[in-house]
Amino acid sequence: MMEIRPYVILASVNLSKINREEDIKRVVPTAIRMLDNVIDLNFYPLEKVKNTNSSSRAIGLGVMGEAQMLAESKIRWGSDEHLLKIDEIMEAISYYAIDSSSNLGKEKGKYPILRVQTGVEEFFQSIEQRERL
């Protein structure tokens, strides 16, 4: 029998529009909730696919528009300024995505097939340490 693998529900943040922490803090939690809601609202061709997706709740939030953001900010691709900026942006997106996902888990309960990624706790600890400085 063929194994049914979950679909991953995907969305992107447009960095040419969303690249400041206050914007990321506002947009990413909405995107994470939207992606989670799509799992429940989506049409599935087979009941087994629906059950698999509901069990794993696989979502992914990516980015686009990095080159446009840099051009509009007059930042040279590959420069130290570019690498610093994208590091700050991606760290903020990661933080608010993980935080939002965690809050959804508190609200809706843990989903059946939870795969905890290593490094998540260390990530939050490093953010908390940096905020104390």
A tleap script that builds the chain and sets N, CA, C and O, in Angstrom:
source leaprc.protein.ff14SB
mol = sequence {
  NMET MET GLU ILE ARG PRO TYR VAL ILE LEU
  ALA SER VAL ASN LEU SER LYS ILE ASN ARG
  GLU GLU ASP ILE LYS ARG VAL VAL PRO THR
  ALA ILE ARG MET LEU ASP ASN VAL ILE ASP
  LEU ASN PHE TYR PRO LEU GLU LYS VAL LYS
  ASN THR ASN SER SER SER ARG ALA ILE GLY
  LEU GLY VAL MET GLY GLU ALA GLN MET LEU
  ALA GLU SER LYS ILE ARG TRP GLY SER ASP
  GLU HIE LEU LEU LYS ILE ASP GLU ILE MET
  GLU ALA ILE SER TYR TYR ALA ILE ASP SER
  SER SER ASN LEU GLY LYS GLU LYS GLY LYS
  TYR PRO ILE LEU ARG VAL GLN THR GLY VAL
  GLU GLU PHE PHE GLN SER ILE GLU GLN ARG
  GLU ARG CLEU
}
set mol.1.N position { 0.837 -1.183 0.000 }
set mol.1.CA position { 0.000 0.000 0.000 }
set mol.1.C position { 0.890 1.257 0.000 }
set mol.1.O position { 1.895 1.319 0.708 }
set mol.2.N position { 0.508 2.229 -0.788 }
set mol.2.CA position { 1.293 3.457 -0.915 }
set mol.2.C position { 1.154 4.327 0.339 }
set mol.2.O position { 0.056 4.533 0.855 }
set mol.3.N position { 2.294 4.829 0.810 }
set mol.3.CA position { 2.283 5.722 1.968 }
set mol.3.C position { 1.763 7.094 1.550 }
set mol.3.O position { 2.196 7.653 0.542 }
set mol.4.N position { 0.833 7.628 2.334 }
set mol.4.CA position { 0.323 8.979 2.084 }
set mol.4.C position { 1.151 9.938 2.936 }
set mol.4.O position { 1.175 9.842 4.163 }
set mol.5.N position { 1.820 10.855 2.265 }
set mol.5.CA position { 2.622 11.856 2.964 }
set mol.5.C position { 1.839 13.160 3.017 }
set mol.5.O position { 1.067 13.450 2.103 }
set mol.6.N position { 2.023 13.947 4.065 }
set mol.6.CA position { 1.261 15.190 4.175 }
set mol.6.C position { 1.680 16.224 3.135 }
set mol.6.O position { 2.842 16.296 2.735 }
set mol.7.N position { 0.715 17.011 2.716 }
set mol.7.CA position { 1.016 18.191 1.917 }
set mol.7.C position { 1.563 19.236 2.873 }
set mol.7.O position { 1.156 19.291 4.034 }
set mol.8.N position { 2.472 20.054 2.399 }
set mol.8.CA position { 2.961 21.175 3.200 }
set mol.8.C position { 2.281 22.423 2.667 }
set mol.8.O position { 2.384 22.732 1.480 }
set mol.9.N position { 1.600 23.129 3.524 }
set mol.9.CA position { 0.919 24.368 3.154 }
set mol.9.C position { 1.957 25.493 3.250 }
set mol.9.O position { 2.570 25.690 4.299 }
set mol.10.N position { 2.148 26.230 2.147 }
set mol.10.CA position { 3.228 27.217 2.064 }
set mol.10.C position { 2.714 28.639 1.834 }
set mol.10.O position { 1.663 28.849 1.229 }
set mol.11.N position { 3.472 29.592 2.327 }
set mol.11.CA position { 3.236 31.010 2.055 }
set mol.11.C position { 4.582 31.720 2.124 }
set mol.11.O position { 5.564 31.169 2.622 }
set mol.12.N position { 4.614 32.944 1.621 }
set mol.12.CA position { 5.845 33.740 1.632 }
set mol.12.C position { 5.587 35.130 2.179 }
set mol.12.O position { 4.506 35.693 2.005 }
set mol.13.N position { 6.592 35.672 2.842 }
set mol.13.CA position { 6.592 37.062 3.288 }
set mol.13.C position { 7.396 37.835 2.247 }
set mol.13.O position { 8.514 37.443 1.913 }
set mol.14.N position { 6.843 38.916 1.740 }
set mol.14.CA position { 7.515 39.739 0.748 }
set mol.14.C position { 8.412 40.752 1.469 }
set mol.14.O position { 7.933 41.725 2.051 }
set mol.15.N position { 9.721 40.498 1.417 }
set mol.15.CA position { 10.669 41.344 2.145 }
set mol.15.C position { 10.746 42.766 1.610 }
set mol.15.O position { 11.212 43.661 2.315 }
set mol.16.N position { 10.300 42.993 0.382 }
set mol.16.CA position { 10.308 44.368 -0.117 }
set mol.16.C position { 9.219 45.201 0.569 }
set mol.16.O position { 9.246 46.431 0.519 }
set mol.17.N position { 8.268 44.525 1.205 }
set mol.17.CA position { 7.184 45.225 1.927 }
set mol.17.C position { 7.288 45.045 3.443 }
set mol.17.O position { 6.956 45.954 4.203 }
set mol.18.N position { 7.747 43.879 3.877 }
set mol.18.CA position { 7.796 43.531 5.302 }
set mol.18.C position { 9.243 43.240 5.660 }
set mol.18.O position { 9.736 42.144 5.392 }
set mol.19.N position { 9.939 44.214 6.268 }
set mol.19.CA position { 11.342 43.990 6.606 }
set mol.19.C position { 11.794 44.681 7.889 }
set mol.19.O position { 12.971 44.638 8.246 }
set mol.20.N position { 10.850 45.316 8.574 }
set mol.20.CA position { 11.169 45.907 9.879 }
set mol.20.C position { 10.553 45.035 10.960 }
set mol.20.O position { 9.516 44.409 10.741 }
set mol.21.N position { 11.189 44.992 12.126 }
set mol.21.CA position { 10.716 44.083 13.175 }
set mol.21.C position { 9.256 44.312 13.534 }
set mol.21.O position { 8.520 43.350 13.754 }
set mol.22.N position { 8.826 45.557 13.598 }
set mol.22.CA position { 7.420 45.796 13.970 }
set mol.22.C position { 6.459 45.234 12.920 }
set mol.22.O position { 5.372 44.766 13.257 }
set mol.23.N position { 6.862 45.283 11.645 }
set mol.23.CA position { 6.030 44.695 10.585 }
set mol.23.C position { 6.050 43.172 10.664 }
set mol.23.O position { 5.014 42.523 10.522 }
set mol.24.N position { 7.226 42.608 10.888 }
set mol.24.CA position { 7.363 41.159 11.003 }
set mol.24.C position { 6.539 40.659 12.187 }
set mol.24.O position { 5.842 39.650 12.082 }
set mol.25.N position { 6.620 41.363 13.306 }
set mol.25.CA position { 5.873 40.992 14.520 }
set mol.25.C position { 4.364 41.015 14.262 }
set mol.25.O position { 3.620 40.232 14.853 }
set mol.26.N position { 3.922 41.901 13.390 }
set mol.26.CA position { 2.493 42.029 13.077 }
set mol.26.C position { 2.049 40.991 12.046 }
set mol.26.O position { 0.964 40.422 12.174 }
set mol.27.N position { 2.874 40.736 11.025 }
set mol.27.CA position { 2.462 39.920 9.882 }
set mol.27.C position { 2.672 38.419 10.102 }
set mol.27.O position { 1.806 37.621 9.743 }
set mol.28.N position { 3.793 38.029 10.677 }
set mol.28.CA position { 4.118 36.605 10.779 }
set mol.28.C position { 3.094 35.817 11.596 }
set mol.28.O position { 2.696 34.737 11.161 }
set mol.29.N position { 2.645 36.305 12.765 }
set mol.29.CA position { 1.625 35.532 13.487 }
set mol.29.C position { 0.336 35.332 12.674 }
set mol.29.O position { -0.294 34.278 12.755 }
set mol.30.N position { -0.043 36.333 11.904 }
set mol.30.CA position { -1.226 36.204 11.045 }
set mol.30.C position { -0.988 35.161 9.970 }
set mol.30.O position { -1.871 34.354 9.680 }
set mol.31.N position { 0.201 35.171 9.375 }
set mol.31.CA position { 0.535 34.194 8.331 }
set mol.31.C position { 0.530 32.774 8.895 }
set mol.31.O position { 0.020 31.857 8.251 }
set mol.32.N position { 1.087 32.586 10.078 }
set mol.32.CA position { 1.123 31.255 10.689 }
set mol.32.C position { -0.288 30.770 10.987 }
set mol.32.O position { -0.613 29.614 10.716 }
set mol.33.N position { -1.124 31.633 11.538 }
set mol.33.CA position { -2.519 31.254 11.815 }
set mol.33.C position { -3.251 30.936 10.512 }
set mol.33.O position { -4.010 29.970 10.443 }
set mol.34.N position { -3.023 31.750 9.481 }
set mol.34.CA position { -3.667 31.516 8.187 }
set mol.34.C position { -3.260 30.162 7.623 }
set mol.34.O position { -4.113 29.400 7.166 }
set mol.35.N position { -1.965 29.854 7.651 }
set mol.35.CA position { -1.487 28.573 7.146 }
set mol.35.C position { -2.127 27.418 7.919 }
set mol.35.O position { -2.543 26.426 7.321 }
set mol.36.N position { -2.203 27.544 9.223 }
set mol.36.CA position { -2.831 26.503 10.043 }
set mol.36.C position { -4.312 26.348 9.700 }
set mol.36.O position { -4.825 25.231 9.637 }
set mol.37.N position { -4.990 27.461 9.482 }
set mol.37.CA position { -6.414 27.408 9.132 }
set mol.37.C position { -6.651 26.744 7.779 }
set mol.37.O position { -7.656 26.061 7.586 }
set mol.38.N position { -5.718 26.946 6.840 }
set mol.38.CA position { -5.859 26.340 5.509 }
set mol.38.C position { -5.930 24.819 5.626 }
set mol.38.O position { -6.650 24.174 4.864 }
set mol.39.N position { -5.195 24.243 6.569 }
set mol.39.CA position { -5.218 22.791 6.758 }
set mol.39.C position { -6.645 22.314 7.014 }
set mol.39.O position { -7.067 21.292 6.474 }
set mol.40.N position { -7.384 23.053 7.836 }
set mol.40.CA position { -8.764 22.662 8.163 }
set mol.40.C position { -9.749 22.996 7.047 }
set mol.40.O position { -10.740 22.288 6.867 }
set mol.41.N position { -9.488 24.062 6.300 }
set mol.41.CA position { -10.440 24.530 5.291 }
set mol.41.C position { -10.194 23.957 3.900 }
set mol.41.O position { -11.043 24.084 3.019 }
set mol.42.N position { -9.044 23.332 3.699 }
set mol.42.CA position { -8.644 22.841 2.387 }
set mol.42.C position { -9.545 21.689 1.916 }
set mol.42.O position { -10.134 20.974 2.725 }
set mol.43.N position { -9.637 21.528 0.583 }
set mol.43.CA position { -10.306 20.362 -0.002 }
set mol.43.C position { -9.275 19.263 -0.180 }
set mol.43.O position { -8.210 19.498 -0.750 }
set mol.44.N position { -9.572 18.082 0.294 }
set mol.44.CA position { -8.688 16.934 0.151 }
set mol.44.C position { -9.387 15.877 -0.692 }
set mol.44.O position { -10.546 15.554 -0.435 }
set mol.45.N position { -8.702 15.331 -1.697 }
set mol.45.CA position { -9.338 14.360 -2.586 }
set mol.45.C position { -9.653 13.025 -1.903 }
set mol.45.O position { -10.552 12.301 -2.331 }
set mol.46.N position { -8.911 12.705 -0.844 }
set mol.46.CA position { -9.129 11.450 -0.122 }
set mol.46.C position { -9.180 11.723 1.380 }
set mol.46.O position { -8.476 12.601 1.877 }
set mol.47.N position { -10.001 10.981 2.091 }
set mol.47.CA position { -10.116 11.135 3.547 }
set mol.47.C position { -8.773 10.844 4.231 }
set mol.47.O position { -8.424 11.489 5.220 }
set mol.48.N position { -8.025 9.874 3.701 }
set mol.48.CA position { -6.721 9.531 4.288 }
set mol.48.C position { -5.750 10.710 4.183 }
set mol.48.O position { -4.960 10.944 5.098 }
set mol.49.N position { -5.803 11.447 3.082 }
set mol.49.CA position { -4.943 12.624 2.912 }
set mol.49.C position { -5.340 13.691 3.926 }
set mol.49.O position { -4.482 14.322 4.544 }
set mol.50.N position { -6.634 13.886 4.089 }
set mol.50.CA position { -7.119 14.869 5.072 }
set mol.50.C position { -6.657 14.496 6.486 }
set mol.50.O position { -6.208 15.358 7.241 }
set mol.51.N position { -6.770 13.215 6.840 }
set mol.51.CA position { -6.353 12.765 8.170 }
set mol.51.C position { -4.851 12.923 8.366 }
set mol.51.O position { -4.394 13.318 9.439 }
set mol.52.N position { -4.086 12.612 7.320 }
set mol.52.CA position { -2.627 12.757 7.404 }
set mol.52.C position { -2.247 14.223 7.609 }
set mol.52.O position { -1.411 14.536 8.457 }
set mol.53.N position { -2.860 15.120 6.833 }
set mol.53.CA position { -2.545 16.546 6.966 }
set mol.53.C position { -2.996 17.097 8.316 }
set mol.53.O position { -2.300 17.911 8.924 }
set mol.54.N position { -4.145 16.657 8.774 }
set mol.54.CA position { -4.637 17.129 10.072 }
set mol.54.C position { -3.751 16.633 11.210 }
set mol.54.O position { -3.625 17.298 12.238 }
set mol.55.N position { -3.138 15.466 11.027 }
set mol.55.CA position { -2.265 14.916 12.062 }
set mol.55.C position { -0.905 15.593 12.098 }
set mol.55.O position { -0.349 15.809 13.175 }
set mol.56.N position { -0.367 15.929 10.934 }
set mol.56.CA position { 0.980 16.504 10.899 }
set mol.56.C position { 0.977 18.032 10.911 }
set mol.56.O position { 1.897 18.658 11.438 }
set mol.57.N position { -0.071 18.630 10.324 }
set mol.57.CA position { -0.226 20.090 10.253 }
set mol.57.C position { 1.053 20.763 9.734 }
set mol.57.O position { 1.521 21.747 10.306 }
set mol.58.N position { 1.607 20.223 8.648 }
set mol.58.CA position { 2.864 20.717 8.080 }
set mol.58.C position { 2.649 22.050 7.354 }
set mol.58.O position { 1.859 22.141 6.414 }
set mol.59.N position { 3.364 23.071 7.810 }
set mol.59.CA position { 3.302 24.396 7.186 }
set mol.59.C position { 4.713 24.902 6.950 }
set mol.59.O position { 5.663 24.436 7.580 }
set mol.60.N position { 4.847 25.860 6.039 }
set mol.60.CA position { 6.138 26.470 5.785 }
set mol.60.C position { 5.969 27.928 5.409 }
set mol.60.O position { 5.139 28.268 4.565 }
set mol.61.N position { 6.752 28.783 6.032 }
set mol.61.CA position { 6.706 30.214 5.738 }
set mol.61.C position { 8.061 30.622 5.180 }
set mol.61.O position { 9.069 30.569 5.885 }
set mol.62.N position { 8.087 31.028 3.920 }
set mol.62.CA position { 9.319 31.439 3.267 }
set mol.62.C position { 9.341 32.937 3.027 }
set mol.62.O position { 8.496 33.680 3.527 }
set mol.63.N position { 10.319 33.359 2.257 }
set mol.63.CA position { 10.450 34.782 1.925 }
set mol.63.C position { 10.664 34.953 0.426 }
set mol.63.O position { 11.104 34.035 -0.267 }
set mol.64.N position { 10.349 36.128 -0.047 }
set mol.64.CA position { 10.637 36.547 -1.425 }
set mol.64.C position { 10.910 38.046 -1.372 }
set mol.64.O position { 10.669 38.682 -0.346 }
set mol.65.N position { 11.397 38.603 -2.439 }
set mol.65.CA position { 11.593 40.048 -2.521 }
set mol.65.C position { 12.859 40.574 -1.869 }
set mol.65.O position { 12.974 41.774 -1.618 }
set mol.66.N position { 13.814 39.686 -1.589 }
set mol.66.CA position { 15.047 40.131 -0.931 }
set mol.66.C position { 15.839 41.098 -1.806 }
set mol.66.O position { 16.310 42.126 -1.321 }
set mol.67.N position { 15.988 40.779 -3.086 }
set mol.67.CA position { 16.760 41.645 -3.986 }
set mol.67.C position { 16.106 43.014 -4.117 }
set mol.67.O position { 16.797 44.032 -4.126 }
set mol.68.N position { 14.783 43.046 -4.217 }
set mol.68.CA position { 14.087 44.331 -4.325 }
set mol.68.C position { 14.264 45.150 -3.053 }
set mol.68.O position { 14.485 46.359 -3.119 }
set mol.69.N position { 14.167 44.495 -1.888 }
set mol.69.CA position { 14.365 45.195 -0.615 }
set mol.69.C position { 15.756 45.823 -0.570 }
set mol.69.O position { 15.910 46.976 -0.165 }
set mol.70.N position { 16.763 45.066 -0.985 }
set mol.70.CA position { 18.131 45.582 -0.968 }
set mol.70.C position { 18.298 46.747 -1.933 }
set mol.70.O position { 18.918 47.756 -1.595 }
set mol.71.N position { 17.746 46.608 -3.134 }
set mol.71.CA position { 17.855 47.678 -4.137 }
set mol.71.C position { 17.184 48.954 -3.632 }
set mol.71.O position { 17.736 50.046 -3.769 }
set mol.72.N position { 16.000 48.816 -3.051 }
set mol.72.CA position { 15.279 49.989 -2.542 }
set mol.72.C position { 16.008 50.638 -1.368 }
set mol.72.O position { 15.906 51.846 -1.154 }
set mol.73.N position { 16.745 49.822 -0.609 }
set mol.73.CA position { 17.513 50.332 0.534 }
set mol.73.C position { 18.924 50.751 0.144 }
set mol.73.O position { 19.692 51.224 0.982 }
set mol.74.N position { 19.268 50.574 -1.154 }
set mol.74.CA position { 20.607 50.882 -1.666 }
set mol.74.C position { 21.702 50.105 -0.918 }
set mol.74.O position { 22.755 50.643 -0.573 }
set mol.75.N position { 21.408 48.823 -0.685 }
set mol.75.CA position { 22.363 47.924 -0.040 }
set mol.75.C position { 22.885 46.960 -1.098 }
set mol.75.O position { 22.104 46.336 -1.816 }
set mol.76.N position { 24.200 46.839 -1.193 }
set mol.76.CA position { 24.828 45.984 -2.200 }
set mol.76.C position { 24.681 44.511 -1.820 }
set mol.76.O position { 24.931 44.121 -0.680 }
set mol.77.N position { 24.270 43.699 -2.803 }
set mol.77.CA position { 24.120 42.259 -2.600 }
set mol.77.C position { 25.451 41.662 -2.147 }
set mol.77.O position { 26.488 41.933 -2.753 }
set mol.78.N position { 25.430 40.857 -1.093 }
set mol.78.CA position { 26.628 40.178 -0.621 }
set mol.78.C position { 27.501 41.001 0.312 }
set mol.78.O position { 28.490 40.499 0.845 }
set mol.79.N position { 27.138 42.267 0.511 }
set mol.79.CA position { 27.932 43.116 1.402 }
set mol.79.C position { 27.684 42.719 2.862 }
set mol.79.O position { 26.734 42.000 3.170 }
set mol.80.N position { 28.545 43.196 3.740 }
set mol.80.CA position { 28.350 42.943 5.173 }
set mol.80.C position { 27.007 43.502 5.641 }
set mol.80.O position { 26.317 42.892 6.458 }
set mol.81.N position { 26.653 44.662 5.113 }
set mol.81.CA position { 25.371 45.279 5.482 }
set mol.81.C position { 24.210 44.373 5.069 }
set mol.81.O position { 23.252 44.203 5.823 }
set mol.82.N position { 24.299 43.797 3.877 }
set mol.82.CA position { 23.271 42.868 3.397 }
set mol.82.C position { 23.160 41.673 4.336 }
set mol.82.O position { 22.064 41.318 4.769 }
set mol.83.N position { 24.291 41.056 4.650 }
set mol.83.CA position { 24.275 39.853 5.477 }
set mol.83.C position { 23.764 40.142 6.876 }
set mol.83.O position { 23.044 39.330 7.456 }
set mol.84.N position { 24.129 41.285 7.418 }
set mol.84.CA position { 23.621 41.684 8.736 }
set mol.84.C position { 22.109 41.885 8.708 }
set mol.84.O position { 21.388 41.416 9.589 }
set mol.85.N position { 21.646 42.591 7.680 }
set mol.85.CA position { 20.216 42.891 7.563 }
set mol.85.C position { 19.398 41.615 7.396 }
set mol.85.O position { 18.383 41.437 8.070 }
set mol.86.N position { 19.834 40.721 6.498 }
set mol.86.CA position { 19.054 39.517 6.249 }
set mol.86.C position { 19.096 38.596 7.465 }
set mol.86.O position { 18.126 37.891 7.741 }
set mol.87.N position { 20.215 38.598 8.195 }
set mol.87.CA position { 20.303 37.808 9.418 }
set mol.87.C position { 19.297 38.304 10.456 }
set mol.87.O position { 18.609 37.507 11.092 }
set mol.88.N position { 19.219 39.621 10.620 }
set mol.88.CA position { 18.262 40.199 11.576 }
set mol.88.C position { 16.825 39.886 11.164 }
set mol.88.O position { 15.997 39.524 12.000 }
set mol.89.N position { 16.539 40.026 9.883 }
set mol.89.CA position { 15.183 39.775 9.377 }
set mol.89.C position { 14.794 38.309 9.572 }
set mol.89.O position { 13.716 38.007 10.083 }
set mol.90.N position { 15.680 37.405 9.163 }
set mol.90.CA position { 15.347 35.981 9.256 }
set mol.90.C position { 15.262 35.517 10.703 }
set mol.90.O position { 14.459 34.641 11.026 }
set mol.91.N position { 16.072 36.086 11.569 }
set mol.91.CA position { 15.976 35.751 12.987 }
set mol.91.C position { 14.624 36.189 13.539 }
set mol.91.O position { 13.995 35.452 14.298 }
set mol.92.N position { 14.177 37.379 13.166 }
set mol.92.CA position { 12.875 37.872 13.629 }
set mol.92.C position { 11.740 37.018 13.063 }
set mol.92.O position { 10.804 36.671 13.783 }
set mol.93.N position { 11.821 36.682 11.786 }
set mol.93.CA position { 10.779 35.836 11.187 }
set mol.93.C position { 10.744 34.480 11.885 }
set mol.93.O position { 9.669 33.985 12.220 }
set mol.94.N position { 11.908 33.877 12.105 }
set mol.94.CA position { 11.967 32.589 12.799 }
set mol.94.C position { 11.379 32.692 14.197 }
set mol.94.O position { 10.575 31.853 14.604 }
set mol.95.N position { 11.777 33.715 14.923 }
set mol.95.CA position { 11.290 33.895 16.295 }
set mol.95.C position { 9.767 34.000 16.320 }
set mol.95.O position { 9.109 33.271 17.062 }
set mol.96.N position { 9.205 34.896 15.520 }
set mol.96.CA position { 7.757 35.109 15.563 }
set mol.96.C position { 6.985 33.931 14.976 }
set mol.96.O position { 5.848 33.688 15.380 }
set mol.97.N position { 7.572 33.195 14.036 }
set mol.97.CA position { 6.912 32.000 13.494 }
set mol.97.C position { 6.854 30.900 14.557 }
set mol.97.O position { 5.808 30.284 14.763 }
set mol.98.N position { 7.976 30.659 15.225 }
set mol.98.CA position { 8.014 29.629 16.266 }
set mol.98.C position { 7.120 30.025 17.433 }
set mol.98.O position { 6.379 29.196 17.963 }
set mol.99.N position { 7.187 31.287 17.831 }
set mol.99.CA position { 6.359 31.778 18.924 }
set mol.99.C position { 4.872 31.647 18.586 }
set mol.99.O position { 4.076 31.226 19.426 }
set mol.100.N position { 4.505 32.008 17.361 }
set mol.100.CA position { 3.105 31.925 16.937 }
set mol.100.C position { 2.626 30.486 16.885 }
set mol.100.O position { 1.508 30.178 17.298 }
set mol.101.N position { 3.475 29.608 16.378 }
set mol.101.CA position { 3.134 28.189 16.313 }
set mol.101.C position { 2.956 27.626 17.720 }
set mol.101.O position { 2.040 26.841 17.967 }
set mol.102.N position { 3.818 28.021 18.627 }
set mol.102.CA position { 3.715 27.589 20.022 }
set mol.102.C position { 2.417 28.090 20.651 }
set mol.102.O position { 1.743 27.353 21.369 }
set mol.103.N position { 2.076 29.337 20.380 }
set mol.103.CA position { 0.827 29.895 20.916 }
set mol.103.C position { -0.394 29.174 20.354 }
set mol.103.O position { -1.370 28.950 21.070 }
set mol.104.N position { -0.339 28.809 19.064 }
set mol.104.CA position { -1.431 28.031 18.475 }
set mol.104.C position { -1.554 26.677 19.164 }
set mol.104.O position { -2.660 26.187 19.394 }
set mol.105.N position { -0.427 26.083 19.487 }
set mol.105.CA position { -0.440 24.803 20.193 }
set mol.105.C position { -1.082 24.921 21.561 }
set mol.105.O position { -1.822 24.033 21.985 }
set mol.106.N position { -0.802 26.019 22.253 }
set mol.106.CA position { -1.429 26.251 23.569 }
set mol.106.C position { -2.934 26.447 23.416 }
set mol.106.O position { -3.722 25.980 24.239 }
set mol.107.N position { -3.316 27.142 22.355 }
set mol.107.CA position { -4.728 27.443 22.109 }
set mol.107.C position { -5.515 26.218 21.639 }
set mol.107.O position { -6.602 25.939 22.143 }
set mol.108.N position { -4.949 25.486 20.663 }
set mol.108.CA position { -5.683 24.391 20.012 }
set mol.108.C position { -5.278 23.003 20.496 }
set mol.108.O position { -5.944 22.016 20.184 }
set mol.109.N position { -4.192 22.927 21.254 }
set mol.109.CA position { -3.692 21.634 21.696 }
set mol.109.C position { -2.639 21.098 20.739 }
set mol.109.O position { -2.568 21.488 19.573 }
set mol.110.N position { -1.832 20.200 21.262 }
set mol.110.CA position { -0.754 19.591 20.484 }
set mol.110.C position { -1.364 18.699 19.412 }
set mol.110.O position { -2.297 17.945 19.688 }
set mol.111.N position { -0.848 18.778 18.202 }
set mol.111.CA position { -1.358 17.906 17.155 }
set mol.111.C position { -0.720 16.525 17.282 }
set mol.111.O position { 0.364 16.387 17.850 }
set mol.112.N position { -1.396 15.499 16.748 }
set mol.112.CA position { -0.971 14.117 16.991 }
set mol.112.C position { 0.458 13.769 16.583 }
set mol.112.O position { 1.132 13.040 17.311 }
set mol.113.N position { 0.934 14.255 15.464 }
set mol.113.CA position { 2.277 13.895 14.998 }
set mol.113.C position { 3.180 15.115 15.136 }
set mol.113.O position { 3.513 15.770 14.148 }
set mol.114.N position { 3.571 15.411 16.367 }
set mol.114.CA position { 4.434 16.568 16.624 }
set mol.114.C position { 5.884 16.147 16.483 }
set mol.114.O position { 6.352 15.237 17.168 }
set mol.115.N position { 6.593 16.823 15.581 }
set mol.115.CA position { 8.027 16.582 15.398 }
set mol.115.C position { 8.770 17.795 15.932 }
set mol.115.O position { 8.812 18.842 15.285 }
set mol.116.N position { 9.349 17.653 17.102 }
set mol.116.CA position { 10.082 18.769 17.705 }
set mol.116.C position { 11.457 18.839 17.059 }
set mol.116.O position { 12.201 17.858 17.041 }
set mol.117.N position { 11.781 20.005 16.532 }
set mol.117.CA position { 13.087 20.194 15.917 }
set mol.117.C position { 14.113 20.509 16.994 }
set mol.117.O position { 13.845 21.265 17.928 }
set mol.118.N position { 15.275 19.926 16.848 }
set mol.118.CA position { 16.338 20.227 17.797 }
set mol.118.C position { 16.795 21.653 17.574 }
set mol.118.O position { 16.818 22.149 16.447 }
set mol.119.N position { 17.149 22.283 18.637 }
set mol.119.CA position { 17.670 23.638 18.538 }
set mol.119.C position { 16.644 24.723 18.818 }
set mol.119.O position { 17.015 25.887 18.970 }
set mol.120.N position { 15.373 24.377 18.890 }
set mol.120.CA position { 14.349 25.402 19.093 }
set mol.120.C position { 14.507 26.057 20.464 }
set mol.120.O position { 14.455 27.282 20.573 }
set mol.121.N position { 14.699 25.247 21.515 }
set mol.121.CA position { 14.867 25.828 22.850 }
set mol.121.C position { 16.118 26.691 22.918 }
set mol.121.O position { 16.105 27.766 23.518 }
set mol.122.N position { 17.195 26.220 22.303 }
set mol.122.CA position { 18.436 26.998 22.283 }
set mol.122.C position { 18.240 28.318 21.542 }
set mol.122.O position { 18.806 29.343 21.921 }
set mol.123.N position { 17.430 28.282 20.479 }
set mol.123.CA position { 17.128 29.488 19.709 }
set mol.123.C position { 16.460 30.529 20.607 }
set mol.123.O position { 16.871 31.689 20.632 }
set mol.124.N position { 15.417 30.104 21.352 }
set mol.124.CA position { 14.709 31.040 22.224 }
set mol.124.C position { 15.613 31.546 23.344 }
set mol.124.O position { 15.541 32.720 23.708 }
set mol.125.N position { 16.461 30.683 23.893 }
set mol.125.CA position { 17.376 31.109 24.942 }
set mol.125.C position { 18.355 32.154 24.431 }
set mol.125.O position { 18.658 33.114 25.139 }
set mol.126.N position { 18.856 31.982 23.208 }
set mol.126.CA position { 19.802 32.962 22.669 }
set mol.126.C position { 19.122 34.308 22.433 }
set mol.126.O position { 19.729 35.359 22.639 }
set mol.127.N position { 17.853 34.276 22.000 }
set mol.127.CA position { 17.093 35.517 21.807 }
set mol.127.C position { 16.894 36.206 23.157 }
set mol.127.O position { 17.106 37.413 23.277 }
set mol.128.N position { 16.493 35.453 24.157 }
set mol.128.CA position { 16.251 36.025 25.484 }
set mol.128.C position { 17.528 36.632 26.067 }
set mol.128.O position { 17.487 37.708 26.664 }
set mol.129.N position { 18.666 35.942 25.896 }
set mol.129.CA position { 19.942 36.463 26.371 }
set mol.129.C position { 20.299 37.768 25.672 }
set mol.129.O position { 20.763 38.712 26.312 }
set mol.130.N position { 20.085 37.822 24.371 }
set mol.130.CA position { 20.400 39.017 23.599 }
set mol.130.C position { 19.512 40.194 24.021 }
set mol.130.O position { 19.963 41.339 24.054 }
set mol.131.N position { 18.246 39.900 24.345 }
set mol.131.CA position { 17.321 40.968 24.745 }
set mol.131.C position { 17.723 41.555 26.093 }
set mol.131.O position { 17.440 42.722 26.366 }
set mol.132.N position { 18.380 40.762 26.938 }
set mol.132.CA position { 18.804 41.244 28.248 }
set mol.132.C position { 20.000 42.166 28.163 }
set mol.132.O position { 20.250 42.929 29.096 }
set mol.133.N position { 20.751 42.120 27.065 }
set mol.133.CA position { 21.976 42.945 26.926 }
set mol.133.C position { 21.663 44.406 26.762 }
set mol.133.O position { 22.575 45.223 26.634 }
savepdb mol mol.pdb
quit
